Amino acid sequence: MKSIIIKIILILEFIIYITFTYNDLNYKNLYTNTSFIKYIGILLCLLLSFLIGNDGYSKKDSTLLQFALILTALADLCLVILNKTIPGVFFFCLVQITYITRYSGGKLHLKNIYTIVILVILSVFTSKTYIHIIDSRLLFIASIYAILLPYSVYTSYKTLKRKIYPKDNCYLVSIAMTLFLLCDINVGISHTFLNHNGISTLLVWTFYLPSQVLLALSGYDFKKELSH
């Protein structure tokens, strides 16, 4: 029964993806036309993670994944539905801290903490020194996120070396986090003069929803037969 529900969710995700991609290609007002259906896609990813139950690797890993996707849903509620940028980016900072913890075997090591703190201080100092055209609060929180995301991607790649998950799942998290990074690179580009014809705006969700689906699936131990 669970496998059927999972397949239905994945089919719905595919339909949502095709729908908003078609809509975004044919209508210029991206936010108004597709924001709600995109958010449904994120909620389905959260549901997918809560279906893991006994079919994950450990209770700790499943909990961290579910917590990260709850925070993701809150972040997207702020950014996609409510248009509240600062709270949204703040929640995404918490998302990346959670993923860093997950990819480190469920523990946030002192080495990780020191690295993050040093990089955040340097990033904030540099941005405050050279950038004066953005709201200071947004600049501060965005600078922190700009450090956390690449470091989170790096720790996802390290899962292959640490063998925290089976090889297939290590590839899943690595690909998912790479897509996450590509999404946010396009978020940044979409707010600059480089966003020719709104291509970067379109690419944000082209990368983002698949990343969340893969992250939700990464919590499943595919060597197990799904429980009912």
Residue pairs with C-beta under 8 A, 6 or more apart in sequence:
1 228
2 51
2 53
2 55
2 226
2 227
2 228
3 226
5 51
6 48
6 51
6 226
9 44
9 47
9 48
9 51
10 48
10 213
12 44
13 41
13 44
13 45
13 209
13 213
16 37
16 38
16 40
16 41
16 44
16 209
17 41
17 209
17 210
19 34
19 37
20 34
20 37
20 38
20 41
20 205
21 202
21 205
21 206
23 33
23 34
24 30
24 33
24 34
24 201
24 202
24 205
25 202
27 33
28 198
30 198
30 201
30 202
31 80
31 83
34 205
35 80
35 81
36 81
38 76
38 80
38 205
38 209
39 76
39 77
39 80
39 81
41 209
41 212
42 72
42 73
42 76
42 209
42 212
43 73
45 69
45 72
45 209
45 212
45 213
45 215
45 216
46 66
46 69
46 70
46 72
46 73
46 216
48 213
48 216
48 217
49 62
49 65
49 66
49 69
49 216
49 219
50 66
52 62
52 65
52 66
52 219
52 220
53 227
54 227
55 220
55 221
55 224
55 226
55 227
56 62
56 65
56 219
56 220
56 221
57 165
57 219
57 221
58 106
60 106
61 102
61 106
61 219
62 219
64 98
64 99
64 101
64 102
64 106
65 102
65 215
65 216
65 218
65 219
66 219
67 98
68 95
68 98
68 99
68 102
68 215
69 212
69 215
69 216
71 91
71 92
71 94
71 95
71 98
72 91
72 92
72 95
72 212
74 91
75 88
75 89
75 90
75 91
75 92
75 95
76 88
77 88
78 84
78 85
78 87
78 88
78 91
79 85
79 88
79 89
85 138
86 135
86 137
86 138
86 141
89 138
89 141
89 142
89 145
90 141
92 145
93 141
93 144
93 145
93 148
96 145
96 148
96 149
96 151
96 152
97 108
97 148
99 152
99 155
99 156
99 177
100 108
100 112
100 116
100 148
100 151
100 152
100 155
101 107
101 108
103 152
103 155
103 156
103 158
103 159
103 164
103 173
104 112
104 155
105 162
105 164
112 151
112 155
115 151
116 147
116 148
116 151
119 147
119 151
120 143
120 144
120 147
120 148
123 143
123 144
123 146
123 147
124 140
124 143
124 144
126 143
127 139
127 140
127 142
127 143
128 136
128 139
128 140
131 139
134 142
145 184
149 180
149 181
149 184
150 181
152 177
152 180
153 177
153 178
153 180
153 181
156 173
156 174
156 176
156 177
157 174
157 177
159 165
159 170
159 173
159 174
160 167
160 170
160 171
160 174
163 170
164 170
165 173
165 218
166 221
166 222
166 223
168 222
169 218
169 220
169 221
169 222
172 214
172 215
172 217
172 218
173 214
173 215
173 218
175 214
176 210
176 211
176 212
176 214
176 215
176 218
177 211
177 215
178 211
179 207
179 208
179 210
179 211
179 214
180 207
180 208
180 211
180 215
182 203
182 207
183 203
183 204
183 205
183 207
183 208
183 211
186 200
186 201
186 203
186 204
186 207
187 200
187 204
189 195
189 200
190 198
190 200
190 201
190 204
194 200
195 201
